[in-house]
Amino acid sequence: MEKQLKAVEKTIGIKFKNKKMLEQAFVHRSYLNEHPNFELDHNERLEFLGDAVLELVVTEYLYNNFPNPEGELTNWRASLVNSRMLAKIGNDIAFEDCLYLSKGEAKDTGKARQFILANAMEALIGAIYLDQGWEMAKYFIERFVLSQLAEVLQSKSYLDPKSRFQELAQEKAGVTPVYKVLGESGPDHAKTFEIGLFLGSEMIAKGSGLSKQEAQEDAARNGLEAKGWLK
């Protein structure tokens, strides 16, 4: 694991004073269930801290650099800090080999893995903040997260997928979409919802998320793709 952690330090350009702090950012709760005597705690407290640091840095940057209305800035921020984007950045940094996961979680390559990567990204930010301070955390977020803003604006991925799908469904099909819960899974603290997107009796797409709202947005995004309405 030491080799993988050094590779992450090299990629992000940050040398940790406390290597255990960096390592803890990648410890998933499931690993401790199988290894209760592991020396480090799971990464959820670091994730909690990193989430707040990330949101403040992104908010401050958008506020200082764009005169746009609050609603637009909120949508831009959401596109930069959502689980899909954070998982993508995690893959770019290539820290997946550093993750401590249970055997079951290690086999999952779907939506659950996306959430694990996103949470580890937030935990990494929390670890950087504690080990290096505000300025280094800000540097990291500007380099890896805010650098995605140009693409977000160009692709207009910040637009609310539910609103986009509803407008296009009414325009093209004369029907208002309906979202239905298809199932729930996982423990109460990390429940995953599966939502179906319907036009009339036809299910257009499915989506999943850690909240019903997130699952609906995922279903709408998948629905736009299924209908060829992304352009």
C-alpha positions in Angstrom: 0.0 0.0 0.0 2.9 2.4 0.7 3.8 2.3 -3.0 0.2 3.2 -4.1 0.0 6.1 -1.5 3.3 7.5 -2.8 1.9 7.4 -6.3 -1.1 9.4 -5.2 1.1 12.0 -3.4 3.1 12.4 -6.6 -0.1 12.7 -8.8 -1.6 15.4 -6.5 1.7 17.2 -5.8 1.2 17.0 -2.0 3.6 15.3 0.4 1.8 14.4 3.6 3.4 15.0 7.0 1.2 12.3 8.5 1.0 9.4 6.1 -1.6 7.7 8.2 -3.9 10.6 7.6 -3.7 10.0 3.9 -4.2 6.3 4.3 -7.2 6.7 6.5 -8.9 8.7 3.7 -9.2 5.5 1.8 -10.5 3.2 4.6 -14.2 2.2 3.9 -16.4 1.2 6.8 -17.0 -2.2 5.2 -13.2 -3.1 5.5 -13.4 -2.7 9.3 -16.3 -5.1 9.5 -14.0 -7.8 8.2 -10.8 -6.4 9.9 -12.0 -5.1 13.3 -8.4 -4.9 14.6 -7.2 -2.7 11.8 -5.1 0.2 13.2 -7.0 3.0 11.4 -10.6 4.2 11.7 -12.9 4.5 8.6 -12.9 7.6 6.5 -16.4 9.0 7.2 -15.4 11.8 9.6 -12.8 12.9 7.1 -15.4 12.8 4.4 -17.7 15.0 6.6 -15.0 17.6 6.9 -13.8 17.4 3.3 -17.4 17.9 2.1 -17.6 21.3 3.9 -14.1 22.4 2.7 -15.0 21.5 -0.9 -18.3 23.3 -0.9 -16.8 26.5 0.6 -13.8 26.6 -1.8 -16.1 26.1 -4.8 -18.7 28.6 -3.5 -16.0 31.2 -2.8 -14.5 30.8 -6.3 -17.8 31.0 -8.1 -18.9 34.1 -6.0 -15.6 35.9 -6.7 -15.4 35.2 -10.4 -18.9 35.2 -11.8 -21.7 37.8 -11.4 -24.4 35.3 -12.3 -27.6 34.9 -10.2 -27.6 32.6 -7.1 -29.6 29.9 -8.9 -27.1 29.5 -11.7 -24.1 29.4 -9.4 -25.9 26.8 -7.3 -26.4 24.6 -10.3 -22.7 25.0 -11.4 -21.6 24.1 -7.9 -23.8 21.0 -7.8 -22.2 19.8 -11.1 -18.7 20.2 -9.6 -19.3 18.5 -6.3 -21.8 15.7 -7.1 -20.8 12.0 -6.8 -20.5 11.5 -10.5 -17.9 14.3 -10.9 -16.0 13.4 -7.7 -15.8 9.7 -8.8 -14.5 10.8 -12.2 -11.8 12.9 -10.6 -10.9 10.0 -8.2 -10.4 7.9 -11.3 -8.2 10.6 -12.9 -6.0 10.6 -9.7 -6.0 6.8 -9.8 -6.4 6.2 -6.1 -8.7 3.2 -6.5 -5.8 0.8 -5.7 -5.5 2.6 -2.3 -9.0 1.8 -1.2 -9.5 -0.5 1.8 -12.8 -2.4 1.0 -14.5 -5.5 2.1 -14.4 -8.5 -0.3 -18.0 -7.8 -1.3 -17.5 -4.0 -1.9 -14.3 -4.7 -3.9 -16.2 -6.8 -6.4 -18.9 -4.1 -7.0 -18.0 -1.9 -10.0 -21.4 -0.2 -10.4 -23.1 2.7 -8.7 -21.9 1.7 -5.3 -18.3 2.0 -6.4 -19.0 5.5 -7.7 -20.3 6.6 -4.3 -17.2 5.0 -2.6 -14.9 6.9 -4.9 -16.7 10.2 -4.4 -16.7 9.8 -0.6 -13.0 9.0 -0.7 -12.4 12.1 -2.7 -14.1 14.2 0.0 -12.2 12.3 2.7 -8.9 13.0 0.8 -9.8 16.8 0.9 -10.5 16.5 4.6 -7.1 14.8 5.1 -5.3 17.4 3.1 -7.0 20.2 5.1 -6.0 18.6 8.4 -2.4 17.7 7.4 -1.5 20.8 5.2 -4.0 23.5 6.0 -6.6 25.6 4.1 -4.3 27.0 1.4 -3.1 23.5 0.3 -6.7 22.2 0.4 -7.8 25.1 -1.8 -4.9 24.5 -4.2 -6.0 20.8 -4.6 -9.6 21.7 -5.2 -8.7 24.4 -7.7 -6.4 22.1 -9.6 -8.6 19.0 -9.7 -12.2 20.2 -9.2 -12.5 23.8 -10.4 -10.5 22.8 -13.5 -13.6 20.9 -14.6 -15.8 24.1 -14.7 -15.0 25.0 -18.3 -16.3 21.6 -19.5 -19.3 21.8 -17.3 -20.3 25.2 -18.8 -19.5 24.1 -22.3 -21.6 20.9 -22.1 -24.3 22.6 -20.0 -24.3 19.5 -17.8 -25.2 21.9 -14.9 -28.8 22.1 -16.1 -31.2 20.2 -13.9 -31.8 16.9 -15.8 -35.4 16.5 -14.3 -36.4 19.9 -15.6 -34.8 19.3 -19.0 -36.5 15.9 -19.4 -39.9 17.3 -18.3 -39.8 20.2 -20.8 -38.7 17.9 -23.7 -41.2 15.2 -22.8 -44.0 17.7 -22.8 -42.7 19.3 -26.0 -42.0 16.1 -28.0 -44.5 13.6 -26.5 -47.1 15.8 -24.8 -46.7 13.7 -21.6 -45.6 14.7 -18.1 -43.0 12.2 -16.8 -43.7 10.2 -13.6 -41.1 8.8 -11.1 -41.8 5.7 -9.2 -39.7 4.0 -6.5 -38.7 0.5 -7.7 -36.7 -0.6 -4.7 -34.5 0.2 -1.7 -31.3 -1.5 -0.6 -28.5 -1.2 1.9 -28.3 -0.2 5.6 -30.3 2.8 6.9 -27.1 5.0 7.1 -26.3 4.3 3.4 -29.6 3.4 1.7 -29.7 3.3 -2.1 -32.9 4.0 -3.9 -33.8 2.8 -7.4 -36.3 4.9 -9.3 -38.1 4.3 -12.6 -38.9 7.1 -15.0 -42.1 6.6 -16.9 -43.9 8.3 -19.8 -47.4 7.0 -19.5 -47.1 3.2 -18.9 -43.7 3.0 -20.6 -40.6 2.9 -18.4 -37.9 5.0 -20.2 -35.0 4.6 -17.8 -33.9 3.7 -14.3 -31.7 5.6 -11.8 -30.2 5.1 -8.4 -28.9 7.3 -5.7 -28.5 7.7 -1.9 -31.7 9.8 -1.8 -34.9 9.7 -3.9 -34.0 13.1 -5.4 -30.6 11.9 -6.5 -32.1 8.7 -7.9 -34.7 10.8 -9.8 -32.0 13.0 -11.3 -30.0 9.9 -12.3 -33.1 8.4 -14.0 -33.8 11.7 -15.8 -30.2 11.9 -17.0 -30.4 8.3 -18.2 -33.8 9.1 -19.8 -32.3 12.0 -21.8 -29.6 9.6 -23.1 -32.1 6.8 -23.8 -34.4 9.2 -25.8 -31.4 10.9 -27.6 -32.3 14.2 -26.1 -28.9 15.1 -24.7 -27.9 17.4 -27.6 
